[in-house]
């Protein structure tokens, strides 16, 4: 059974967006364009006040959990001003207070508050095509089978992979995870790269925003296709550790250490040589 019409229906508005979360920047002075205001943010005060509040919410989405002082430093606001925006976001249910991280607790005094985005806050950054996409994929699964959904997911991610491939390949090998994160951020995924905390090294690719989280919760083929594309782009084994679609705060992908993989490849080559009676020079 042909299902091209379903693919065209969903792909007419790709399962990603570039409308809200754009160009993650560690230095707030570099962001020259005013951020778009998510639909869930309060509309009180003037345009400048709304834009600042939207920016605070976006920073919490991208970098949270985060403290008020860290937010104030990034946005350039006084403690009183940042508290005013945080109080408004808390009242709207866009953010929540979490306990201080144990490693962050130093010395005496009142524990620092950490602010994190809520499900409602994250939803405010999502373009409202979830229902249509989910219905279309359900129809595709019912009429053409689960394999058709997997094929659609791979086809959908193929465009992203084609666009990212020359950019990632042009970067030095040790910077490719970070380059991929920057490319993803340009498409609204609020991504970042960091050293992996677990033994064995490697890196972690963290996506703080997933435009298709609600759809992927029912159709994990979308996440699987994306993970496979990451591995091909980086030329390394990767493993998904967490996803927003399954209730985690961040989509986290572990990228294996390049030196470790090369070491294993060399060991395998030596073993092959020994078994064949040859010596590798």
C-alpha positions as CSV (number, residue, x, y, z in Angstrom):
1,X,0.0,0.0,0.0
2,X,1.3,3.4,-0.9
3,X,1.6,5.9,2.0
4,X,3.4,8.8,0.2
5,X,0.3,11.0,0.8
6,X,0.8,10.6,4.6
7,X,4.5,11.4,4.3
8,X,3.7,14.5,2.4
9,X,1.1,15.5,4.9
10,X,3.4,15.4,7.8
11,X,6.5,16.5,6.0
12,X,4.7,19.6,4.8
13,X,5.6,21.0,8.1
14,X,8.7,19.1,9.2
15,X,8.9,17.4,12.5
16,X,11.1,20.1,13.8
17,X,10.8,23.9,14.0
18,X,12.9,27.0,13.9
19,X,10.3,29.4,15.3
20,X,11.2,29.8,18.9
21,X,14.5,28.4,20.3
22,X,17.3,29.6,18.1
23,X,21.1,29.9,18.3
24,X,22.1,29.0,21.8
25,X,24.8,31.4,22.9
26,X,26.9,31.2,26.0
27,X,27.5,35.0,25.8
28,X,24.1,36.8,26.0
29,X,25.6,40.0,24.5
30,X,25.9,38.1,21.1
31,X,22.2,37.6,20.8
32,X,21.1,40.6,18.8
33,X,17.6,39.6,17.8
34,X,14.7,39.8,20.3
35,X,13.6,36.3,21.2
36,X,10.1,35.1,20.3
37,X,7.7,34.9,23.2
38,X,6.3,31.4,23.7
39,X,2.5,31.4,23.8
40,X,2.3,30.4,27.4
41,X,4.3,33.4,28.8
42,X,2.4,36.1,30.6
43,X,1.5,39.1,28.5
44,X,1.7,41.8,31.2
45,X,3.9,44.9,31.1
46,X,5.4,46.3,27.9
47,X,7.1,44.6,24.9
48,X,10.5,44.9,26.4
49,X,9.4,43.3,29.7
50,X,7.8,40.4,27.7
51,X,10.9,39.9,25.6
52,X,13.1,39.8,28.7
53,X,10.8,37.3,30.4
54,X,10.8,35.1,27.3
55,X,14.6,35.2,27.3
56,X,14.7,34.2,31.0
57,X,12.4,31.3,30.2
58,X,14.5,30.3,27.2
59,X,17.7,30.3,29.3
60,X,16.1,28.1,31.9
61,X,15.0,25.7,29.2
62,X,18.5,25.7,27.7
63,X,20.7,25.7,30.8
64,X,18.5,24.7,33.7
65,X,18.4,23.9,36.4
66,X,20.0,27.2,37.1
67,X,20.2,29.7,40.0
68,X,18.8,33.2,40.0
69,X,22.2,34.8,40.3
70,X,23.5,32.8,37.2
71,X,20.4,33.9,35.3
72,X,20.9,37.5,36.3
73,X,24.5,37.4,35.1
74,X,23.5,36.0,31.7
75,X,20.7,38.5,31.1
76,X,22.4,41.4,32.8
77,X,19.6,42.1,35.4
78,X,19.7,43.2,39.0
79,X,18.7,40.6,41.7
80,X,15.4,42.4,42.2
81,X,14.6,42.4,38.5
82,X,15.4,38.7,37.9
83,X,13.3,37.8,41.0
84,X,10.4,39.7,39.5
85,X,10.6,37.7,36.3
86,X,11.1,34.4,38.1
87,X,8.1,35.1,40.4
88,X,5.9,35.7,37.3
89,X,7.1,32.6,35.6
90,X,6.5,30.5,38.8
91,X,3.0,32.0,39.1
92,X,2.3,30.9,35.5
93,X,3.5,27.4,36.1
94,X,6.3,27.8,33.5
95,X,9.1,27.0,35.9
96,X,9.6,25.3,39.2
97,X,12.0,25.4,42.1
98,X,14.2,22.4,42.8
99,X,16.5,21.6,45.6
100,X,20.1,22.7,45.5
101,X,22.4,20.1,43.9
102,X,24.5,18.4,46.6
103,X,27.8,19.2,45.0
104,X,26.7,22.9,44.8
105,X,26.1,23.2,48.5
106,X,29.1,24.8,50.0
107,X,29.5,26.5,53.4
108,X,26.6,27.7,55.5
109,X,23.6,29.9,54.8
110,X,20.4,29.4,53.0
111,X,20.5,26.8,50.3
112,X,20.5,28.3,46.8
113,X,17.3,27.8,44.7
114,X,17.6,26.2,41.3
115,X,14.9,26.9,38.7
116,X,13.9,24.4,36.0
117,X,11.4,24.4,33.2
118,X,8.1,22.6,33.7
119,X,6.3,20.4,31.2
120,X,3.9,23.4,30.7
121,X,6.9,25.7,30.1
122,X,8.5,23.3,27.6
123,X,5.2,22.9,25.8
124,X,5.0,26.7,25.4
125,X,8.1,26.4,23.2
126,X,6.6,23.6,21.0
127,X,4.9,24.6,17.7
128,X,1.4,23.1,17.8
129,X,1.6,20.5,15.1
130,X,1.7,17.5,17.4
131,X,-1.9,16.4,17.0
132,X,-1.7,16.4,13.2
133,X,1.6,14.6,13.1
134,X,0.5,12.0,15.7
135,X,-2.8,11.3,13.8
136,X,-0.9,11.0,10.5
137,X,1.6,8.5,12.0
138,X,-1.2,6.5,13.6
139,X,-2.9,6.2,10.2
140,X,0.4,5.3,8.6
141,X,1.0,2.5,11.2
142,X,-2.5,1.2,10.9
143,X,-2.6,1.1,7.0
144,X,1.0,0.3,6.2
145,X,2.5,-1.1,9.3
146,X,5.2,-0.2,11.9
147,X,8.0,-0.6,9.3
148,X,6.4,2.2,7.3
149,X,6.7,4.5,10.4
150,X,10.3,3.6,10.8
151,X,10.9,4.3,7.1
152,X,9.2,7.7,7.4
153,X,11.4,8.5,10.5
154,X,14.5,7.7,8.6
155,X,13.4,9.7,5.6
156,X,12.5,12.6,7.8
157,X,15.9,12.7,9.5
158,X,17.7,12.2,6.2
159,X,17.3,15.9,5.3
160,X,18.8,17.0,8.6
161,X,21.7,14.5,8.1
162,X,22.4,15.8,4.6
163,X,22.5,19.4,5.8
164,X,24.7,18.7,8.8
165,X,27.2,16.3,7.1
166,X,29.4,18.9,5.4
167,X,29.5,21.1,8.5
168,X,30.4,18.2,10.9
169,X,32.9,16.7,8.5
170,X,34.7,20.1,8.0
171,X,35.3,20.3,11.8
172,X,38.4,18.7,13.4
173,X,37.5,15.3,14.9
174,X,37.7,16.5,18.5
175,X,35.3,19.3,17.8
176,X,32.6,17.4,15.8
177,X,30.3,16.7,18.7
178,X,30.3,20.4,19.6
179,X,29.8,21.3,15.9
180,X,26.8,19.0,15.7
181,X,25.4,20.5,18.9
182,X,25.7,24.0,17.3
183,X,23.9,22.8,14.1
184,X,21.1,21.2,16.2
185,X,20.7,24.5,18.1
186,X,20.2,26.3,14.8
187,X,17.2,24.1,14.2
188,X,15.7,24.7,17.6
189,X,17.0,21.8,19.7
190,X,18.9,23.9,22.3
191,X,21.8,21.5,22.2
192,X,25.2,21.5,24.0
193,X,28.2,19.2,24.1
194,X,30.1,18.2,27.3
195,X,32.6,15.7,28.5
196,X,30.9,12.5,29.6
197,X,31.1,12.0,33.4
198,X,31.1,8.2,33.3
199,X,34.4,6.1,33.1
200,X,35.7,5.4,29.7
201,X,35.6,9.0,28.5
202,X,33.7,10.1,25.5
203,X,31.3,13.1,25.3
204,X,27.6,13.8,25.8
205,X,25.3,15.5,23.4
206,X,22.5,17.1,25.3
207,X,19.3,18.4,23.7
208,X,17.4,20.6,26.1
209,X,14.5,21.0,23.7
210,X,12.7,18.5,21.6
211,X,10.1,19.9,19.2
212,X,8.5,16.5,18.6
213,X,8.6,15.1,22.2
214,X,4.9,14.4,22.4
215,X,4.9,12.6,19.0
216,X,8.1,10.7,19.8
217,X,6.5,9.5,23.1
218,X,4.1,7.4,21.0
219,X,6.5,6.8,18.1
220,X,10.0,6.1,19.4
221,X,11.1,5.4,15.8
222,X,11.8,9.2,15.5
223,X,14.3,9.0,18.3
224,X,15.9,5.9,17.0
225,X,16.3,7.4,13.5
226,X,17.9,10.5,15.0
227,X,20.3,8.4,17.1
228,X,21.4,6.4,14.1
229,X,22.0,9.7,12.2
230,X,24.2,11.0,15.0
231,X,26.3,7.9,14.8
232,X,26.8,8.2,11.1
233,X,27.6,11.9,11.2
234,X,30.2,11.5,14.0
235,X,31.5,8.2,12.7
236,X,31.4,6.8,16.3
237,X,29.1,4.5,18.3
238,X,26.5,6.4,20.3
239,X,23.9,5.5,22.9
240,X,20.8,7.3,24.0
241,X,20.8,7.6,27.8
242,X,17.7,9.7,28.2
243,X,14.9,11.4,26.2
244,X,12.4,14.1,26.9
245,X,9.8,12.0,25.1
246,X,10.1,9.4,27.9
247,X,9.9,12.0,30.7
248,X,13.5,12.9,31.2
249,X,14.5,16.6,31.5
250,X,17.0,16.4,28.6
251,X,17.7,14.2,25.6
252,X,21.2,12.8,26.4
253,X,23.3,10.9,23.9
254,X,26.6,9.4,24.9
255,X,29.3,9.5,22.2
256,X,32.1,7.0,22.5
257,X,35.7,8.2,22.8
258,X,37.4,8.4,19.5
259,X,40.7,7.3,20.9
260,X,39.1,4.4,22.6
261,X,37.4,3.2,19.4
262,X,40.6,3.6,17.5
263,X,42.4,1.6,20.2
264,X,39.9,-1.2,19.9
265,X,40.2,-1.2,16.1
266,X,43.9,-1.4,16.4
267,X,43.6,-4.3,18.9
268,X,41.3,-6.1,16.5
269,X,43.7,-5.6,13.6
270,X,46.6,-7.0,15.7
271,X,44.6,-10.0,16.6
272,X,43.7,-10.6,13.0
273,X,47.3,-10.4,12.0
274,X,48.4,-12.8,14.7
275,X,45.8,-15.3,13.7
276,X,46.8,-15.1,10.1
277,X,50.5,-15.5,10.9
278,X,51.4,-11.9,9.8
279,X,53.0,-9.2,11.8
280,X,51.5,-5.7,11.7
281,X,54.2,-3.1,11.1
